[in-house]
Amino acid sequence: MDVIYGLIPMMLFFGFLVVVIFIWMAKSGHFDDLDGAANRIFLDDEFPEDHRATEKETVVANKTTQKTETAAEDDSKVSLKSKPD
């Protein structure tokens, strides 16, 4: 019976602490976007490795395009020089 005299105040303190934490969480916005987390599972994951790979592909494509443009310019210069007047 003596244990109950210690458990009752401890449970009241614990309950008060839970209510205070719940109020703090509600005021700080933890419950504002409940659907966002639920719908986030349907979105594609974006990893930094994917971005780096895409950037490398873009750089390689740009270099290839620049080489092609440079080769086309060189060909046009050669064809201008080789045309008889």
C-alpha positions in Angstrom: 0.0 0.0 0.0 2.9 2.3 0.7 4.0 1.9 -2.9 0.8 3.6 -4.2 1.7 6.7 -2.3 4.8 7.0 -4.4 3.3 5.8 -7.7 0.4 8.3 -7.8 2.5 11.5 -7.7 5.0 9.9 -10.1 2.2 9.1 -12.6 0.6 12.6 -12.2 4.0 14.1 -12.9 4.5 11.8 -15.9 1.0 12.7 -17.3 1.7 16.5 -16.8 5.0 16.0 -18.6 3.3 14.3 -21.6 0.7 17.1 -21.9 3.4 19.7 -21.8 5.4 17.9 -24.5 2.3 17.5 -26.6 1.5 21.2 -26.4 5.1 22.1 -27.2 5.0 19.9 -30.3 1.7 21.3 -31.5 2.9 24.9 -31.2 6.2 24.2 -32.9 4.4 22.7 -36.0 5.1 19.0 -35.7 1.5 18.2 -36.7 1.1 20.8 -39.5 1.8 18.5 -42.5 0.5 15.1 -41.8 -0.2 14.2 -45.5 3.2 15.2 -46.7 5.0 12.3 -45.0 2.3 9.9 -46.1 2.6 10.9 -49.8 6.4 11.2 -49.8 6.7 7.4 -50.2 5.3 7.8 -53.7 8.0 10.2 -54.8 11.3 9.1 -56.4 14.3 9.1 -54.1 17.0 11.6 -55.0 20.5 10.5 -54.0 23.6 12.7 -54.3 25.2 9.9 -56.4 22.4 10.3 -59.0 23.0 14.1 -59.2 26.7 13.6 -59.7 26.2 11.0 -62.4 23.7 13.3 -64.2 26.2 16.2 -64.0 29.0 14.0 -65.4 26.7 12.9 -68.3 25.9 16.6 -69.0 29.6 17.5 -69.0 30.4 14.7 -71.4 27.5 15.7 -73.6 28.6 19.3 -73.6 32.2 18.3 -74.5 30.9 16.1 -77.3 28.7 18.9 -78.6 31.6 21.4 -78.5 33.9 18.9 -80.3 31.2 18.4 -83.0 30.7 22.1 -83.4 34.4 22.7 -83.6 34.8 19.9 -86.2 31.9 21.4 -88.2 33.5 24.8 -88.1 36.8 23.3 -89.3 35.1 21.5 -92.1 33.4 24.7 -93.2 36.7 26.5 -93.2 38.3 23.7 -95.2 35.5 23.7 -97.7 35.7 27.5 -98.1 39.4 27.2 -98.8 39.1 24.4 -101.3 36.4 25.9 -103.4 37.7 27.3 -106.7 36.9 30.8 -107.6 
